[in-house]
Amino acid sequence: MIYRIIPLTISWILIAAQFHIMGNKSLMVASLAVPMLLLIFRRQALLFVQWMTYAGIIIWIKAGTDYVNLHMDSGGNYFTIVIFFSFMALWTVASSLLLYTDDFRRIYR
């Protein structure tokens, strides 16, 4: 079961790094605290972490569009940026989907 939490934690560390790059320290600290909510063995905590992870996709889409706009102005190639941020969004979704198992539902009641 711990192997299902590791990708989620990596996702939130990467989201915190993105907030750090954007200069928003309070959201960086809050995003580092989201996986810690899994230490509260309540169903509401599990659902909150899952839905916040799905909302993390919005962060990757916004960051991707910001970087693409920056590179389009300078005439650079933005194809790799689109691929990278698409991968990050898919990784975030996949890490949240790993929490949809019967093991987690038995523990988080």
Secondary structure by P-SEA (a helix, b strand, c coil): ccccaaaaaaaaaaaaaaaaaaccaaaaaaaaacccccccccaaaaaaaaaaaaaaaaaaaaaaaaaaaaaaaacccaaaaaaaaaaaaaaaaaaaaccccaaaaaacc
